[in-house]
Amino acid sequence: MEAALMAIVPKVLGTAQSFSIHAHQGKLDLLAKLVARLRAYRRWLLPTFGVVVIIDEDRQDCKALKRRLEDAAHEARLVTRARNRNAFEVINWIAIEELEAWFLGDADALEATYPGTRRIIARRRDLRDPDRVGGGTWEALEAVLQAAGYHRGGLRKIEAARAVAQRMNLERNQSRSFQGLVRALRDTVEAAN
């Protein structure tokens, strides 16, 4: 996620906005530390700053997971975008089903990074809606890449994330989850200005 976001976020925010990413040791680590981390952010958060929490759905109940994120922000006494679209400090976002759906959502970026993948994706009906890929999007991405002759020893997630994300086009991506995140990040910039 961190490697992908380092390439994606500047495309959304532009060069005038700064950002930093604070990665965790997986989803459980993030959820365990979220309230304390948000409370710490609240102490120094400036009016022009925002916090974005991004987590993979990983086949969990999306509504329950979103509620958990929203409750953490509320407990830290921060306003979320879901509660007030006009004045918020936190955006809670869930990548449906996983970050790799965003890569599958941009077949042009995949093809530019890994030539030969477009024809494989085109033949697979189950990949037409990247947010509805069953059985794990990273596994689906790995299968596509391996069928095209890449990552034969297993998907090197960070390498793939960095390479594909650099080529992603914000407007053409077919993942609704990705498009929603782009809109939410743009809302953050607008709210800060």
Backbone hydrogen bonds, N-H to C=O, Kabsch-Sander energy under -0.5 kcal/mol:
donor,donor_aa,acceptor,acceptor_aa,energy
5,L,1,M,-3.0
6,M,2,E,-2.1
7,A,3,A,-0.7
7,A,4,A,-1.0
8,I,4,A,-2.3
9,V,5,L,-2.4
11,K,7,A,-0.5
11,K,8,I,-0.8
12,V,8,I,-1.2
12,V,9,V,-0.7
13,L,9,V,-3.1
14,G,10,P,-2.0
23,A,21,I,-0.7
26,G,24,H,-1.5
30,L,26,G,-2.0
31,L,27,K,-2.7
32,A,28,L,-2.2
33,K,29,D,-1.7
34,L,30,L,-1.2
37,R,33,K,-2.6
38,L,34,L,-2.9
39,R,35,V,-2.5
40,A,36,A,-2.0
41,Y,37,R,-2.3
42,R,38,L,-2.3
43,R,39,R,-1.2
44,W,40,A,-0.7
44,W,41,Y,-1.0
45,L,41,Y,-1.6
49,F,46,L,-2.1
51,V,89,E,-2.9
53,V,91,I,-3.2
54,I,52,V,-0.6
55,I,93,W,-2.1
57,E,95,A,-2.4
57,E,97,E,-0.8
58,D,97,E,-2.7
60,Q,57,E,-1.3
62,C,60,Q,-0.7
65,L,61,D,-2.4
66,K,62,C,-2.7
67,R,63,K,-2.4
68,R,64,A,-2.0
69,L,65,L,-2.0
70,E,66,K,-2.8
71,D,67,R,-3.0
72,A,68,R,-1.8
73,A,69,L,-1.9
74,H,70,E,-2.5
75,E,71,D,-2.8
76,A,72,A,-1.6
77,R,74,H,-1.5
78,L,73,A,-2.6
81,R,90,V,-2.3
83,R,80,T,-0.7
84,N,80,T,-2.0
89,E,79,V,-3.3
90,V,79,V,-1.9
91,I,51,V,-2.7
92,N,90,V,-0.5
93,W,53,V,-3.7
93,W,91,I,-0.6
95,A,55,I,-2.6
95,A,93,W,-0.5
96,I,94,I,-0.7
97,E,95,A,-0.5
101,A,98,E,-2.1
102,W,99,L,-2.0
103,F,99,L,-0.7
104,L,100,E,-2.2
105,G,101,A,-1.5
106,D,103,F,-1.5
110,L,106,D,-2.1
111,E,107,A,-2.6
112,A,108,D,-2.5
113,T,109,A,-1.8
114,Y,110,L,-3.7
117,T,114,Y,-1.6
120,I,116,G,-0.7
121,I,117,T,-2.5
122,A,118,R,-2.7
123,R,119,R,-1.2
124,R,120,I,-0.7
124,R,121,I,-1.0
125,R,123,R,-0.8
127,L,124,R,-1.5
128,R,125,R,-1.7
132,R,129,D,-2.2
133,V,130,P,-0.8
136,G,133,V,-0.6
140,A,136,G,-1.7
141,L,137,T,-2.8
142,E,138,W,-2.6
143,A,139,E,-2.3
144,V,140,A,-2.2
145,L,141,L,-2.7
146,Q,142,E,-2.8
147,A,143,A,-2.3
148,A,144,V,-1.3
149,G,146,Q,-1.3
150,Y,145,L,-3.2
154,G,151,H,-1.9
157,K,155,L,-1.2
160,A,156,R,-2.6
161,A,157,K,-3.0
162,R,158,I,-2.5
163,A,159,E,-2.2
164,V,160,A,-2.9
165,A,161,A,-2.2
166,Q,162,R,-1.4
167,R,163,A,-0.6
167,R,164,V,-1.3
168,M,164,V,-0.6
168,M,165,A,-0.8
170,L,168,M,-0.5
173,N,169,N,-1.0
174,Q,105,G,-3.1
176,R,174,Q,-0.6
179,Q,175,S,-2.5
180,G,176,R,-2.5
181,L,177,S,-1.9
182,V,178,F,-2.4
183,R,179,Q,-2.2
184,A,180,G,-2.5
185,L,181,L,-2.8
186,R,182,V,-2.3
187,D,183,R,-2.3
188,T,184,A,-1.7
189,V,185,L,-1.8
190,E,186,R,-2.4
191,A,187,D,-2.8
192,A,188,T,-1.8
193,N,189,V,-1.2
